[in-house]
Amino acid sequence: MTPQRVNLVTLGVADLKRAEAFYAALGWHPHGEQPGVVFYRMAGQGMALGLFGLADLAEDQGRKGAALGTGAVTLAQNFPDRGSVDAAFDLAVSAGATSLKRPEEVFWGGYSGYYADPDGHVWELAHNPFWTVNDDGTLTIPDPE
């Protein structure tokens, strides 16, 4: 059986130093660096985000020379309130992100917006009034009724 979890999300980036500078402007601190890759430990338990040069990532995948791009994936951060969503969105845009959709009330009862990082990776910033964001950044998602 495959466990229902994700431990590492890796984003392919065209310019590792530029990507690292963008995430530094958001206040992120690398946890480790190897040639061609930078890792960030995420809040909570056992999760990391990696930035990996596109050519190195393609080679690591066994697809040397492949043209990697961005796909239909959205990374998301949840916040305890709408003001925190707005502040995080404004910070990302001031750090060089492209605004895709300013935060607004959404059909499911929450509040969210989207931006793309300098490599086109899409991030959603959201406040979900039905979930709790714990002090360590983890989520408590209630069981369905």
DSSP file (Angstrom, degrees, kcal/mol; ACC not computed):
  #  RESIDUE AA STRUCTURE BP1 BP2  ACC     N-H-->O    O-->H-N    N-H-->O    O-->H-N    TCO  KAPPA ALPHA  PHI   PSI    X-CA   Y-CA   Z-CA
    1    1 A M              0   0    0      0, 0.0     0, 0.0     0, 0.0     0, 0.0   0.000 360.0 360.0 360.0 137.9    0.0    0.0    0.0
    2    2 A T        -     0   0    0      1,-0.0     0, 0.0     2,-0.0     0, 0.0  -0.812 360.0-116.9 -90.4 125.8    1.2    3.5   -0.8
    3    3 A P        -     0   0    0      0, 0.0     2,-1.6     0, 0.0    -1,-0.0  -0.281  22.2-117.2 -61.6 147.8    0.8    5.9    2.1
    4    4 A Q  S    S+     0   0    0      2,-0.0     2,-0.3     0, 0.0    -2,-0.0  -0.652  77.2  94.2 -86.8  83.3   -1.5    8.9    1.6
    5    5 A R        -     0   0    0     -2,-1.6     2,-0.4     0, 0.0     0, 0.0  -0.985  61.2-138.4-162.8 163.2    1.0   11.6    2.0
    6    6 A V        +     0   0    0     -2,-0.3     3,-0.1     1,-0.1    -2,-0.0  -0.999  17.9 174.4-128.0 128.8    3.4   14.0    0.2
    7    7 A N        +     0   0    0     -2,-0.4    41,-2.1     1,-0.3     2,-0.4   0.732  67.8  24.0-103.6 -29.9    6.8   14.6    1.8
    8    8 A L  E     -a   48   0A   0     39,-0.2     2,-0.5     2,-0.0    -1,-0.3  -0.994  53.9-167.2-143.9 131.2    8.6   16.7   -0.8
    9    9 A V  E     -a   49   0A   0     39,-2.0    41,-2.9    -2,-0.4     2,-0.5  -0.984  16.2-162.8-113.5 127.5    7.4   19.0   -3.6
   10   10 A T  E     -a   50   0A   0     -2,-0.5     2,-0.5    39,-0.2    41,-0.2  -0.951   2.6-159.0-116.4 128.3   10.1   20.0   -6.1
   11   11 A L  E     -a   51   0A   0     39,-3.1    41,-2.5    -2,-0.5     2,-0.4  -0.907  15.6-134.3-105.7 126.7    9.7   22.9   -8.4
   12   12 A G  E     -a   52   0A   0     -2,-0.5     2,-0.4    39,-0.2    41,-0.2  -0.653  28.7-168.7 -76.4 133.0   11.8   23.1  -11.6
   13   13 A V  E     -a   53   0A   0     39,-2.2    41,-2.2    -2,-0.4     3,-0.3  -0.956  28.0-145.2-129.3 144.7   13.3   26.6  -11.9
   14   14 A A  S    S+     0   0    0     -2,-0.4     2,-0.4     1,-0.3    41,-0.1   0.849  97.8  25.1 -73.7 -35.3   15.1   28.3  -14.8
   15   15 A D     >  -     0   0    0      1,-0.1     4,-2.6    38,-0.1    -1,-0.3  -0.900  67.1-165.7-136.0 102.6   17.4   30.4  -12.6
   16   16 A L  H  > S+     0   0    0     -2,-0.4     4,-2.8    -3,-0.3     5,-0.2   0.878  90.2  50.5 -59.5 -42.2   18.1   28.9   -9.2
   17   17 A K  H  > S+     0   0    0      2,-0.2     4,-2.2     1,-0.2    -1,-0.2   0.899 111.5  48.5 -65.1 -39.8   19.6   32.1   -7.7
   18   18 A R  H  > S+     0   0    0      2,-0.2     4,-2.2     1,-0.2    -2,-0.2   0.930 113.5  47.0 -64.2 -44.7   16.6   34.2   -8.9
   19   19 A A  H  X S+     0   0    0     -4,-2.6     4,-2.3     1,-0.2     5,-0.2   0.916 111.6  50.5 -63.2 -43.1   14.2   31.7   -7.4
   20   20 A E  H  X S+     0   0    0     -4,-2.8     4,-1.9    -5,-0.2    -1,-0.2   0.892 110.1  50.7 -61.9 -39.4   16.1   31.5   -4.2
   21   21 A A  H  X S+     0   0    0     -4,-2.2     4,-2.0     2,-0.2    -1,-0.2   0.885 108.6  52.6 -65.9 -39.0   16.1   35.3   -4.0
   22   22 A F  H  X S+     0   0    0     -4,-2.2     4,-0.9     1,-0.2    -2,-0.2   0.951 112.2  43.4 -61.2 -49.7   12.3   35.4   -4.6
   23   23 A Y  H  <>S+     0   0    0     -4,-2.3     5,-2.5     1,-0.2     3,-0.3   0.822 110.6  56.3 -69.4 -29.4   11.6   33.0   -1.7
   24   24 A A  H ><5S+     0   0    0     -4,-1.9     3,-1.7    -5,-0.2    -1,-0.2   0.889 102.3  56.4 -64.4 -38.3   14.1   34.8    0.5
   25   25 A A  H 3<5S+     0   0    0     -4,-2.0    -1,-0.2     1,-0.3    -2,-0.2   0.752 102.9  55.3 -65.7 -22.6   12.1   38.0   -0.1
   26   26 A L  T 3<5S-     0   0    0     -4,-0.9    -1,-0.3    -3,-0.3    -2,-0.2   0.511 127.1-103.8 -83.5  -4.7    9.0   36.1    1.2
   27   27 A G  T < 5S+     0   0    0     -3,-1.7     2,-0.2     1,-0.3    -3,-0.2   0.578  72.1 146.9  94.6  11.6   11.1   35.4    4.4
   28   28 A W      < -     0   0    0     -5,-2.5    -1,-0.3    -6,-0.1    -2,-0.1  -0.577  33.7-153.5 -83.8 145.0   11.9   31.7    3.6
   29   29 A H        -     0   0    0     -2,-0.2    12,-0.4    12,-0.2    -5,-0.0  -0.976  19.1-118.4-121.5 125.7   15.2   30.3    4.8
   30   30 A P        -     0   0    0      0, 0.0    10,-0.3     0, 0.0     3,-0.1  -0.278  15.9-162.3 -60.5 145.1   16.9   27.4    3.0
   31   31 A H  S    S-     0   0    0      8,-3.8     2,-0.3     1,-0.4     9,-0.2   0.725  71.8  -9.1 -97.2 -29.0   17.4   24.3    5.0
   32   32 A G  E     -B   39   0A   0      7,-1.1     7,-2.8     2,-0.0    -1,-0.4  -0.970  59.0-154.7-165.4 152.6   20.0   22.7    2.8
   33   33 A E  E     +B   38   0A   0     -2,-0.3     5,-0.2     5,-0.2     3,-0.0  -0.999  11.8 173.1-139.1 136.4   21.7   23.2   -0.5
   34   34 A Q  E >   -B   37   0A   0      3,-2.2     3,-2.3    -2,-0.4     2,-0.1  -0.849  57.6 -63.1-127.1 166.0   23.4   20.9   -2.9
   35   35 A P  T 3  S+     0   0    0      0, 0.0     3,-0.1     0, 0.0    -2,-0.0  -0.322 124.6   2.4 -53.8 122.4   24.6   21.7   -6.4
   36   36 A G  T 3  S+     0   0    0      1,-0.1    17,-2.3    -2,-0.1     2,-0.3   0.436 121.7  74.7  84.3  -0.2   21.5   22.6   -8.5
   37   37 A V  E <   -BC  34  52A   0     -3,-2.3    -3,-2.2    15,-0.2     2,-0.4  -0.999  51.4-167.1-149.1 143.7   18.9   22.3   -5.7
   38   38 A V  E     -BC  33  51A   0     13,-2.3    13,-2.8    -2,-0.3     2,-0.4  -0.988  14.9-153.5-127.5 138.2   17.8   24.2   -2.6
   39   39 A F  E     -BC  32  50A   0     -7,-2.8    -8,-3.8    -2,-0.4    -7,-1.1  -0.890   6.6-165.6-116.1 145.4   15.5   22.8    0.1
   40   40 A Y  E     - C   0  49A   0      9,-2.7     9,-2.5    -2,-0.4     2,-0.4  -0.998  20.1-134.1-125.6 127.7   13.1   24.5    2.5
   41   41 A R  E     - C   0  48A   0    -12,-0.4     7,-0.2    -2,-0.4   -12,-0.2  -0.699  27.7-138.4 -78.5 129.5   11.7   22.8    5.5
   42   42 A M        -     0   0    0      5,-2.6     5,-0.4    -2,-0.4     4,-0.1  -0.503  26.2 -88.5 -87.9 157.3    7.9   23.5    5.7
   43   43 A A  S    S+     0   0    0     -2,-0.2     2,-0.2    94,-0.1    -1,-0.1  -0.266  96.0  23.5 -59.4 149.0    6.0   24.3    8.8
   44   44 A G  S    S-     0   0    0     92,-0.4     2,-0.5    94,-0.1     3,-0.2  -0.608 109.2 -23.7  92.2-153.6    4.6   21.2   10.6
   45   45 A Q  S    S-     0   0    0     -2,-0.2    -2,-0.1     1,-0.2    91,-0.0  -0.854 107.8 -20.0-109.0 126.8    6.0   17.7   10.4
   46   46 A G  S    S+     0   0    0     -2,-0.5     2,-0.4     1,-0.2    -1,-0.2   0.709  88.2 122.6  66.6  31.6    8.0   16.1    7.7
   47   47 A M        +     0   0    0     -5,-0.4    -5,-2.6    -3,-0.2     2,-0.3  -0.969  30.7 177.0-127.3 143.1    7.4   18.2    4.6
   48   48 A A  E     -aC   8  41A   0    -41,-2.1   -39,-2.0    -2,-0.4     2,-0.4  -0.973  19.9-145.3-140.8 156.1    9.9   20.1    2.4
   49   49 A L  E     -aC   9  40A   0     -9,-2.5    -9,-2.7    -2,-0.3     2,-0.4  -0.978  19.3-161.4-118.6 135.0    9.9   22.1   -0.8
   50   50 A G  E     -aC  10  39A   0    -41,-2.9   -39,-3.1    -2,-0.4     2,-0.5  -0.916  12.6-154.0-117.4 145.0   12.8   21.9   -3.2
   51   51 A L  E     -aC  11  38A   0    -13,-2.8   -13,-2.3    -2,-0.4     2,-0.4  -0.982  23.3-179.7-111.6 126.4   13.9   24.3   -6.0
   52   52 A F  E     -aC  12  37A   0    -41,-2.5   -39,-2.2    -2,-0.5   -15,-0.2  -0.993  33.8-108.3-134.4 126.6   15.8   22.4   -8.7
   53   53 A G  E  >  -a   13   0A   0    -17,-2.3     4,-2.9    -2,-0.4     5,-0.2  -0.259  32.9-123.2 -51.8 137.6   17.4   23.8  -11.8
   54   54 A L  H  > S+     0   0    0    -41,-2.2     4,-2.6     1,-0.2     5,-0.2   0.896 108.6  45.8 -55.9 -47.7   15.3   22.7  -14.8
   55   55 A A  H  > S+     0   0    0      1,-0.2     4,-2.1     2,-0.2    10,-0.3   0.914 115.6  46.8 -64.6 -42.0   18.2   21.0  -16.7
   56   56 A D  H  > S+     0   0    0      2,-0.2     4,-2.5     1,-0.2    -1,-0.2   0.884 112.1  51.1 -66.4 -37.8   19.4   19.2  -13.6
   57   57 A L  H  X S+     0   0    0     -4,-2.9     4,-2.0     2,-0.2    -2,-0.2   0.926 109.4  49.7 -65.7 -44.4   15.8   18.1  -12.7
   58   58 A A  H  <>S+     0   0    0     -4,-2.6     5,-3.3    -5,-0.2     4,-0.3   0.920 113.0  47.1 -60.1 -43.0   15.2   16.7  -16.2
   59   59 A E  H ><5S+     0   0    0     -4,-2.1     3,-1.6     1,-0.2     5,-0.3   0.916 109.8  52.8 -64.9 -42.0   18.5   14.8  -15.9
   60   60 A D  H 3<5S+     0   0    0     -4,-2.5    -1,-0.2     1,-0.3    -2,-0.2   0.833 107.5  53.1 -61.9 -32.2   17.6   13.5  -12.4
   61   61 A Q  T 3<5S-     0   0    0     -4,-2.0    -1,-0.3    -5,-0.1    -2,-0.2   0.493 122.1-108.2 -79.5  -3.7   14.3   12.3  -13.8
   62   62 A G  T < 5S+     0   0    0     -3,-1.6    -3,-0.2    -4,-0.3    -2,-0.1   0.714  94.6 108.0  81.6  21.1   16.1   10.3  -16.5
   63   63 A R    > < -     0   0    0     -5,-3.3     3,-2.6    -6,-0.2    -4,-0.2  -0.338  51.5-173.5-125.7  50.7   14.9   12.8  -19.2
   64   64 A K  T 3  S+     0   0    0     -5,-0.3     3,-0.1     1,-0.3    -8,-0.1  -0.171  73.7  13.9 -50.9 130.5   18.1   14.7  -20.0
   65   65 A G  T 3  S+     0   0    0      1,-0.3    -1,-0.3   -10,-0.3   -10,-0.1   0.372  90.3 145.1  84.4  -4.0   17.5   17.5  -22.4
   66   66 A A    <   -     0   0    0     -3,-2.6     2,-1.1   -11,-0.1    -1,-0.3  -0.369  55.1-121.5 -66.6 145.6   13.7   17.4  -21.9
   67   67 A A        -     0   0    0     -3,-0.1     2,-0.3    -9,-0.1    -1,-0.1  -0.769  34.2-166.1 -88.8  98.4   11.9   20.8  -21.9
   68   68 A L        +     0   0    0     -2,-1.1     2,-0.2   -14,-0.0   -14,-0.1  -0.624  13.7 166.5 -85.6 145.6   10.2   20.9  -18.5
   69   69 A G        -     0   0    0     -2,-0.3     2,-0.3   -15,-0.0   -57,-0.2  -0.660  39.3 -76.2-137.3-166.0    7.5   23.5  -17.9
   70   70 A T        -     0   0    0     -2,-0.2     2,-0.2   -59,-0.1    51,-0.1  -0.734  47.4-168.4 -99.9 154.4    4.8   24.3  -15.4
   71   71 A G        -     0   0    0     -2,-0.3     2,-1.9     2,-0.1    -1,-0.0  -0.444  42.8 -59.9-127.0-162.6    1.6   22.4  -15.4
   72   72 A A  S    S+     0   0    0     -2,-0.2     2,-0.4     2,-0.0    -2,-0.0  -0.427  87.6 120.4 -86.0  61.8   -1.9   22.3  -13.9
   73   73 A V        -     0   0    0     -2,-1.9    49,-0.6     2,-0.0     2,-0.5  -0.982  43.6-162.7-126.7 137.5   -0.7   22.2  -10.3
   74   74 A T  E     -d  122   0B   0     -2,-0.4     2,-0.3    47,-0.1    49,-0.2  -0.987   6.3-154.2-121.1 128.8   -1.5   24.8   -7.6
   75   75 A L  E     -d  123   0B   0     47,-2.6    49,-3.2    -2,-0.5     2,-0.4  -0.750  21.9-158.0 -91.4 147.2    0.5   25.0   -4.4
   76   76 A A  E     -d  124   0B   0     -2,-0.3     2,-0.4    47,-0.2    49,-0.2  -0.968  20.5-166.1-135.5 146.7   -1.5   26.5   -1.5
   77   77 A Q  E     -d  125   0B   0     47,-2.5    49,-2.5    -2,-0.4     2,-0.4  -0.998  16.7-150.8-123.9 132.1   -0.9   28.2    1.8
   78   78 A N  E     -d  126   0B   0     -2,-0.4    49,-0.2    59,-0.2    34,-0.0  -0.813  11.0-163.7-102.9 146.1   -3.7   28.6    4.2
   79   79 A F        -     0   0    0     47,-2.8    49,-0.5    -2,-0.4     6,-0.1  -0.879  28.7-120.1-127.8 156.7   -3.9   31.5    6.7
   80   80 A P  S    S+     0   0    0      0, 0.0     2,-0.3     0, 0.0    47,-0.1   0.669  91.4   9.7 -73.9 -15.3   -5.9   32.0    9.9
   81   81 A D  S  > S-     0   0    0     45,-0.1     4,-1.3     1,-0.1     3,-0.3  -0.975  76.3-103.5-157.8 167.5   -7.6   35.2    8.6
   82   82 A R  H  > S+     0   0    0     -2,-0.3     4,-2.5     1,-0.2     5,-0.2   0.857 114.7  59.4 -65.4 -37.6   -8.3   37.3    5.5
   83   83 A G  H  > S+     0   0    0      1,-0.2     4,-2.4     2,-0.2    -1,-0.2   0.875 104.2  51.2 -60.9 -37.1   -5.8   40.0    6.5
   84   84 A S  H  > S+     0   0    0     -3,-0.3     4,-2.3     2,-0.2    -1,-0.2   0.863 108.5  52.1 -68.1 -35.5   -3.0   37.5    6.6
   85   85 A V  H  X S+     0   0    0     -4,-1.3     4,-2.5     2,-0.2    -2,-0.2   0.951 111.0  47.1 -62.6 -49.5   -3.9   36.4    3.1
   86   86 A D  H  X S+     0   0    0     -4,-2.5     4,-2.6     1,-0.2    -2,-0.2   0.911 112.7  49.2 -59.5 -44.1   -3.8   40.0    1.8
   87   87 A A  H  X S+     0   0    0     -4,-2.4     4,-2.2     1,-0.2    -1,-0.2   0.914 112.7  46.8 -64.1 -43.2   -0.5   40.6    3.5
   88   88 A A  H  X S+     0   0    0     -4,-2.3     4,-2.3     2,-0.2    -1,-0.2   0.887 112.8  50.2 -66.3 -38.8    1.1   37.5    2.1
   89   89 A F  H  X S+     0   0    0     -4,-2.5     4,-2.4     2,-0.2     5,-0.2   0.941 111.3  47.6 -63.7 -48.3   -0.3   38.2   -1.4
   90   90 A D  H  X S+     0   0    0     -4,-2.6     4,-2.4     1,-0.2    -2,-0.2   0.887 111.4  51.6 -61.7 -39.4    1.1   41.8   -1.4
   91   91 A L  H  X S+     0   0    0     -4,-2.2     4,-1.4    -5,-0.2    -1,-0.2   0.928 109.7  49.3 -62.8 -45.2    4.5   40.6   -0.2
   92   92 A A  H  <>S+     0   0    0     -4,-2.3     5,-2.6     1,-0.2     4,-0.4   0.921 112.4  47.2 -61.6 -44.4    4.7   38.0   -3.0
   93   93 A V  H ><5S+     0   0    0     -4,-2.4     3,-1.2     1,-0.2    -1,-0.2   0.906 111.3  50.8 -65.1 -40.7    3.8   40.6   -5.6
   94   94 A S  H 3<5S+     0   0    0     -4,-2.4    -1,-0.2     1,-0.2    -2,-0.2   0.760 107.2  56.0 -67.9 -22.5    6.3   43.1   -4.2
   95   95 A A  T 3<5S-     0   0    0     -4,-1.4    -1,-0.2    -3,-0.2    -2,-0.2   0.511 134.9 -83.4 -86.8  -5.2    9.0   40.3   -4.3
   96   96 A G  T < 5S+     0   0    0     -3,-1.2    -3,-0.2    -4,-0.4    -2,-0.1   0.472  80.7 140.8 120.0   3.4    8.4   39.7   -8.0
   97   97 A A      < -     0   0    0     -5,-2.6     2,-0.6    -6,-0.2    -1,-0.3  -0.374  52.1-119.3 -72.2 157.2    5.4   37.4   -8.3
   98   98 A T  E     -E  116   0B   0     18,-2.7    18,-2.4    19,-0.1     2,-0.4  -0.881  24.9-126.4 -97.0 124.4    2.8   37.9  -11.0
   99   99 A S  E     +E  115   0B   0     -2,-0.6    16,-0.2    16,-0.2     3,-0.1  -0.567  34.2 169.3 -70.6 124.1   -0.7   38.6   -9.7
  100  100 A L  E    S-     0   0B   0     14,-2.2     2,-0.3    -2,-0.4    15,-0.2   0.786  73.7  -3.6-100.8 -42.8   -3.2   36.2  -11.2
  101  101 A K  E    S-E  114   0B   0     13,-2.3    13,-2.1     3,-0.0    -1,-0.3  -0.863  72.8-129.1-153.9 115.3   -6.2   36.9   -9.0
  102  102 A R  E     -     0   0B   0     -2,-0.3    10,-0.1    11,-0.2   -16,-0.1  -0.297  48.8 -83.5 -58.9 148.3   -6.2   39.3   -6.1
  103  103 A P  E     +     0   0B   0      0, 0.0     2,-0.3     0, 0.0    10,-0.3  -0.273  66.3 153.5 -56.9 138.3   -7.7   37.7   -2.9
  104  104 A E  E     -E  112   0B   0      8,-2.0     8,-2.4    -3,-0.1     2,-0.1  -0.963  51.2 -72.6-156.2 166.5  -11.5   37.8   -2.9
  105  105 A E  E     -E  111   0B   0     -2,-0.3     2,-0.3     6,-0.2     6,-0.3  -0.453  54.6-152.4 -64.2 140.3  -14.5   36.0   -1.4
  106  106 A V    >   -     0   0    0      4,-2.3     3,-2.2    -2,-0.1     4,-0.1  -0.796  25.2-103.7-121.9 163.0  -15.0   32.7   -3.2
  107  107 A F  T 3  S+     0   0    0      1,-0.3    -2,-0.0    -2,-0.3    -1,-0.0   0.717 113.8  59.5 -57.1 -28.0  -18.0   30.5   -3.9
  108  108 A W  T 3  S-     0   0    0      1,-0.0    -1,-0.3     0, 0.0     3,-0.1   0.416 122.7 -96.3 -88.3   4.3  -17.1   27.9   -1.3
  109  109 A G  S <  S+     0   0    0     -3,-2.2    -2,-0.1     1,-0.3     2,-0.1   0.461  91.5  96.8 101.4   2.0  -17.3   30.4    1.6
  110  110 A G        -     0   0    0     -4,-0.1    -4,-2.3    18,-0.1     2,-0.4  -0.177  69.5-113.1-106.3-158.6  -13.6   31.2    1.9
  111  111 A Y  E     +EF 105 127B   0     16,-1.9    16,-2.8    -6,-0.3     2,-0.3  -0.983  42.5 152.0-143.8 122.7  -11.3   33.9    0.7
  112  112 A S  E     -EF 104 126B   0     -8,-2.4    -8,-2.0    -2,-0.4     2,-0.3  -0.993  20.5-174.6-155.4 161.0   -8.4   33.3   -1.7
  113  113 A G  E     - F   0 125B   0     12,-1.9    12,-2.6    -2,-0.3     2,-0.4  -0.935  17.6-134.4-147.6 168.2   -6.2   34.7   -4.4
  114  114 A Y  E     +EF 101 124B   0    -13,-2.1   -13,-2.3    -2,-0.3   -14,-2.2  -0.965  18.3 173.7-131.6 144.1   -3.5   33.4   -6.8
  115  115 A Y  E     -EF  99 123B   0      8,-2.2     8,-3.1    -2,-0.4     2,-0.4  -0.958  24.0-132.3-138.6 161.4    0.0   34.5   -7.9
  116  116 A A  E     -EF  98 122B   0    -18,-2.4   -18,-2.7    -2,-0.3     6,-0.2  -0.953  21.7-131.9-112.7 134.4    2.7   32.9  -10.1
  117  117 A D    >   -     0   0    0      4,-2.6     3,-2.7    -2,-0.4   -19,-0.1  -0.196  45.2 -83.0 -72.3 175.7    6.3   32.9   -8.9
  118  118 A P  T 3  S+     0   0    0      0, 0.0    -1,-0.1     0, 0.0   -99,-0.1   0.693 133.2  50.2 -58.5 -17.9    9.0   34.0  -11.3
  119  119 A D  T 3  S-     0   0    0      2,-0.1     3,-0.1  -100,-0.0  -107,-0.1   0.342 122.8-103.2 -99.8   6.0    9.1   30.6  -12.9
  120  120 A G    <   +     0   0    0     -3,-2.7     2,-0.4     1,-0.3  -107,-0.0   0.504  68.7 149.9  89.2   4.5    5.3   30.4  -13.4
  121  121 A H        -     0   0    0   -109,-0.1    -4,-2.6   -51,-0.1     2,-0.4  -0.595  44.0-130.6 -73.5 128.6    4.5   28.1  -10.5
  122  122 A V  E     -dF  74 116B   0    -49,-0.6   -47,-2.6    -2,-0.4     2,-0.4  -0.659  23.6-170.7 -90.5 131.8    1.0   29.0   -9.2
  123  123 A W  E     -dF  75 115B   0     -8,-3.1    -8,-2.2    -2,-0.4     2,-0.5  -0.961   9.4-153.7-118.4 135.7    0.4   29.6   -5.5
  124  124 A E  E     -dF  76 114B   0    -49,-3.2   -47,-2.5    -2,-0.4     2,-0.5  -0.922   4.9-161.2-104.2 135.5   -3.0   30.0   -3.9
  125  125 A L  E     +dF  77 113B   0    -12,-2.6   -12,-1.9    -2,-0.5     2,-0.3  -0.979  26.2 169.5-114.2 126.2   -3.2   32.0   -0.7
  126  126 A A  E     -dF  78 112B   0    -49,-2.5   -47,-2.8    -2,-0.5     2,-0.5  -0.958  39.7-151.0-143.4 153.0   -6.4   31.2    1.2
  127  127 A H  E     - F   0 111B   0    -16,-2.8   -16,-1.9    -2,-0.3   -49,-0.1  -0.992  19.9-169.8-116.9 119.1   -8.4   31.6    4.4
  128  128 A N    >   -     0   0    0     -2,-0.5     3,-1.7   -49,-0.5   -18,-0.1  -0.930  10.1-160.9-109.3 109.2  -10.8   28.6    4.8
  129  129 A P  T 3  S+     0   0    0      0, 0.0    -1,-0.1     0, 0.0   -19,-0.1   0.595  89.5  59.7 -67.8  -7.4  -13.2   29.4    7.7
  130  130 A F  T 3  S+     0   0    0      2,-0.0     2,-0.3    12,-0.0   -20,-0.0   0.533 101.3  60.5 -96.1  -8.6  -14.0   25.7    8.0
  131  131 A W  S <  S-     0   0    0     -3,-1.7     2,-0.5    10,-0.1    10,-0.2  -0.856  76.6-131.5-117.9 153.6  -10.3   24.6    8.7
  132  132 A T  E     -G  140   0C   0      8,-2.2     8,-2.6    -2,-0.3     2,-0.7  -0.912   8.0-149.0-106.5 128.7   -8.1   25.6   11.6
  133  133 A V  E     -G  139   0C   0     -2,-0.5     6,-0.2     6,-0.2     5,-0.1  -0.875  25.1-144.0 -92.9 114.8   -4.5   26.8   10.9
  134  134 A N    >   -     0   0    0      4,-3.0     3,-2.4    -2,-0.7     6,-0.0  -0.267  25.5-100.7 -76.9 164.8   -2.5   25.7   14.0
  135  135 A D  T 3  S+     0   0    0      1,-0.3    -1,-0.1     2,-0.1    -2,-0.0   0.792 123.7  53.5 -56.6 -30.2    0.3   27.7   15.5
  136  136 A D  T 3  S-     0   0    0      2,-0.1   -92,-0.4   -93,-0.1    -1,-0.3   0.369 122.1-105.4 -88.3   6.5    2.9   25.4   13.8
  137  137 A G  S <  S+     0   0    0     -3,-2.4   -59,-0.2     1,-0.3    -2,-0.1   0.321  79.8 128.3  90.2  -8.3    1.3   26.0   10.4
  138  138 A T        -     0   0    0     -5,-0.1    -4,-3.0     1,-0.1     2,-0.4  -0.359  55.3-120.6 -75.8 162.8   -0.4   22.6   10.1
  139  139 A L  E     -G  133   0C   0     -6,-0.2     2,-0.6    -3,-0.1    -6,-0.2  -0.811   9.0-152.4-105.5 144.6   -4.1   22.3    9.3
  140  140 A T  E     -G  132   0C   0     -8,-2.6    -8,-2.2    -2,-0.4    -2,-0.0  -0.970  18.4-170.8-109.6 114.0   -6.8   20.7   11.3
  141  141 A I        -     0   0    0     -2,-0.6   -10,-0.1   -10,-0.2    -2,-0.0  -0.922  22.2-125.7-107.0 117.1   -9.4   19.6    8.8
  142  142 A P        -     0   0    0      0, 0.0     3,-0.1     0, 0.0   -12,-0.0  -0.223  27.1-104.4 -63.0 150.5  -12.7   18.4   10.5
  143  143 A D        -     0   0    0      1,-0.1     2,-0.0     2,-0.1     0, 0.0  -0.437  45.4 -95.6 -68.2 147.4  -14.0   15.0    9.7
  144  144 A P              0   0    0      0, 0.0    -1,-0.1     0, 0.0    -3,-0.0  -0.334 360.0 360.0 -63.0 147.6  -17.0   15.0    7.3
  145  145 A E              0   0    0     -3,-0.1    -2,-0.1    -2,-0.0     0, 0.0   0.471 360.0 360.0 -80.7 360.0  -20.3   14.8    9.1
